[in-house]
Amino acid sequence: MKIVILDSETVSRGGDVSLEGICSLGETTVYGYTPNEEVAEKIGDANAVICNKCLITAEVFEKCPRLKYVGLFATGYNNVDVESAKKHGAAVCNVPSYSTDSVAQHTFALILNHFNRIREYADTVDNGDWVNYKLFTYFYIPTFELKGMTIGIVGYGDIGRRVAEIARAFGMEVLTYTRSPEKVKDAQAVSLDELLRRSDVVTMHCPLNEGTKEIINAKTLSLMKRSAYFVNTARGGVVNEKDLADALNNGVIAGAGIDVLTAEPMREDCPLRNARNCTITPHIAWAPKQTRERLLKVVAENLRKWSEGEPQNVVG
């Protein structure tokens, strides 16, 4: 079996996690990064391709007649033309639920950074304020306990439920807006408008589709408390970034923690780049070392099972 990995640098830098589980399954060519215009050329006559964000389009399938397997270094598969894959007789396999704990952890890292003012206080210490202060402490930047606050979780899959568990450990009330409210047993399922009005923290954990595209916009942001904090570790496209930037700059909400953008890597003209009270991390919620090791193990197992005629985690 001939295997091509198109963008290994999206999961492994400097060999910090091993690709051997995949490479041992066949004759493997590894590329660190592949521009989309070179995808078909680099796949060539391979039977299987593994990628993260490279576009696997109808044209790619047409140019690569031997391609019968597309494996993803991800849960999302919107970069693959699944219908064309079916017509071509190719399986498309993803990795569900591998990053639940890491994304939930990052969500609360952003929340705690905001309410405990970690970044601001660390900056004051670096600037010498504590060295030059007469008392053992100073607390002129207000901080807040999470206990008693309400968290609104948009989307209640594996990650949303894990975020809810952590929130309850902090003593927070949990609301959720989900397409399957009848399945929610451990939180209060409400409408989106009610969630936005009542929540002190709003956090996104829904997929990006036609129903959720720019679900957070000027209208929905206007429903939120002025003291509310907004978190997005889901997909950039669920937010209208200009509307969010305007809301932050005009004090409609108190702050935002963002790990995903509509266009990645960030563009120079991204509206959120210099927005007030906005903490942005570069799409790293999924990326702890243990999480990537777990991901690669399943990617290799997906390919092995397909090669044995028993495919798993097939999408579409």
N, C-alpha and C positions, 0 to 999 in steps of 0.2 A: 504494500500500500504506500502510495506517495502522498505525503502530508506537507502542507505549506502553512506556516504561522506568519500572519501578515503584520502584526503590531505587538510584538512581545514586550516592548517597552511600556505598554499600558498596564502590564501586570508584574513585570520583573525588571529591576534596575540593578545592573552590576551583579546579576546572579544571586540577589538576596533571597529569591525563592526559585526552586528548580523546575525546569521544563522537562525533566527527564521522563516523567510519567507519560507525557505525550510523545516525546521523541522516540521512546523505546518501542512504540507501536508500529513504526514503519520508517521508510526513508524520508527524513524530515528536513525541510529547508526553513530556516528561521530568519525573518526580517524584523528589525527593531521597529521600523515605521514604514508605512506604505501610503503614498498619496493615492487618492481614489482613482485618478486617471491611469495608475499603473497596476491596479488590482488584477485585472484579467491577465496581463502579461506575466505577473509574478506567480499567479496560480498555475498558468500553463496547462500541462496535462495531468495535474495532480488529481487524486481521487477525493481528497479531503482538505478543507481549509478551516483554519481556526483564526478567529479575529475578535476584536472588541467593538470598534466603531467604524471600520472600513465598510463602504457600501458594496453590498453584494446584490447587484441589480439584474434585471432581465438580460441586459447586454452582456454582463459577466457570464451568465449561464450559457448564452449563445456562443460566446467565444471560448468557453471551457467545457466541451462536450463530455469529458470524463469526470467532471465534478459531480459527486453524488452525496457529499456530506458537508454541511456547514455547521461548525461548532462555535459557540459563542463564549467569550470570557465575560459573560454578563447574564443578568436576568432579562433585561430588555432586548428586544430583537427588531426594533423599528428600522434598523439599518439593512435588514435583509428583505428582499421582495419574496415573501413567503409563497404567494400564488405562483410566481415564476418557478420557484423551487419545486413546488408540487408538479407542475407541468413537465419539469425537467427530470422528475423522479429522484430529487435530492431531499434528504432529511435535514431538518434544521433543529438543532438541539441547544437549549439554554441551560442555565444553572439557577434554579429557583432557591430563594430563601437563604443563600449562603452568607449574606451580609446583615442579617437581621440585628444581631447584637451590636455590631460595629456602628451601624447607622443610628440605632437608638442611642448608643453611647455618645456619638458626635452631636446628636440633637440636643442632649442635655449638656454637653460641653458648651454649646452656643448659648443655651438658656442660662446656665450658671455664670458664664462669662458676663452676661448682661446684668443679671440681678445682683451678683456679687462684685461687679465692676472690677474684675480681675485685671483686665488690660489697662484701665485707667490708673488703678492704684500701683500696679507694677511700674508704670511710666513715672509716677511721682517719686517712687523710691529711686529709680534709675537717675532721676533729675536731682537727687540730693535732698528732697523735702524731709525725709525721715531723719537723716543725719543732722539736719539743722532745726529739728523740732524740739520743743522743750519738754513735751510729755511722752509717755511710752506709746501712745497711739494718736492717730488723727483720723477722723471719719467725716470729712466735709463733703465727700461724694456719697450720696445716699445709697444704701444697699437694702435689700428686701428678702424676707423669708418666702420660700415657695409654699410652705404650709398654709392652707386656707385659700390659695389661689385656684383658679379654674383654668384647665388646659383644654383646648379644643383641637381634636385630632381629625384632620380631613383625610379619610381613607383608613380602613380598619382591617388591613391584612396582617401578615406576620409582624411587620415592622410597627405598624400602628398599635397593635396589641402589646408589643414589647415596650413601647414608649408609655403606654397606659400603665403597665405594671410598675415601671420606674416612677412615674408620676404619683401613683398611689403610695409608694414607699416614702415620698416626700410629703405626703398628706394633702395632695392636690385633688380637687374634684375633676372628674373626667367626663367630657362631652365628646361625642363623635358624630361626624356626618359621613354616611356610607351608603352605597347603592343597595346594601342588603341589611337594613336596620333590624329586620326580624331575627337575624342571626346574632345580634349583639346581646350578650347576657351579663357582661361585667362592667358596662358603662351606660351612660344615658345617650341614646341616639336621638338627635334633633335635626331640624332643618339647618341648612347652611347659614341662613340669616340669623337664626337664634344662636347658633354656635359663635358666630362672629360678634354678636352683641354682648354675649355673656362672658367670653373668654378673656383671661389676662394674658394667656399665651396661645397663639394659633400656630400649629405645626402641620406641614403638608407631608402626607405619606400615601398619595394616590398615584396611579399610573397616568401618563400623558396620553390622552385620546381626545376625540372630538368633544366629548362631554366635559372634559376638565381643562381644555386649552384656555389659558388666560382666565381661569375661574376667579383668580384674585386680580382685581382691576379697580379702577377708581370708585365704582359703585360699591363693590363689596368691601373695599378698604374703609369707605366712609361709615360703614356700620360698626366698625371696631372701636373699642375704648381708646381714648387718647393716650392712656398709659400702657396699652397692649404691646406685646412683643411678638413679631412674626418670624417664623423659622421655615426655611425650605431646604430639605435634603432629598427631595423627590426628583423632579425634573424641572429645568428652568422654564419650560414652556407653559407650566401651569400658572405662571405669573406674567402680567403685563409689566415689564420692568420699568418703563417710563412712569406708569401710574404709581408703582411702588416708590420710586425715587421721589416723585412729587409729594406723595404722602409723608415720606420721611422728612423731606426738606421743609414742608409746611406744618409739621407737627401734628398731622392727622393721627399717626401712631408714634409710639415712643422709640421704636428701634426694630432692627431686623438682623437675623443671622442667616446667611445664604451660603450654600455649598454647591449650588448648581445654577447654571446660566443658560439662557436660550441659545447663545452662540458660545461654544467652547473650542479653543481657549478664549479667554476674555478678550473682547475687542477694545481698542483704545476709546471708542465712543460709547461704551456700555453705560447706560444711564445710572447704574448703581455704583459705578466706580468711585465717585466722589460724593455719594449721597451721605447725608447726616446720619450718625448713629447706626451705621450699617457695617457689620462685620462680615467679610467675605473670605471663605476658604476655597482652595482650588479643586473642588470635586474629590475630596479625600475621605468622606465619611465611610466609604466602603473599603478603604485601603490599608488597614493594619496588617502587619505581616501574617498573623495567624489567619486572618480572613482570606488573604490571597492564597495561602497554602491550602485552605479548605476549598477555595474556588478551583484551583488547578487540579486537585484530586478528583473533583467531580467532572471537570472538563475531560480529563484522561479517561475516566470511567465511562463517560458518555460515548467517546470515540471507540473504546474497546467493545462496549456492548453493541454498538452499531455494526462494527466489523464482524461480530459473531452472529448477526442477524436478529438481535434482540434489542432494538433501539429504545432508549429511555429519554425522558425529558424532551420529547418531540413537541414542537410548537406549531400553531396554525391548524 
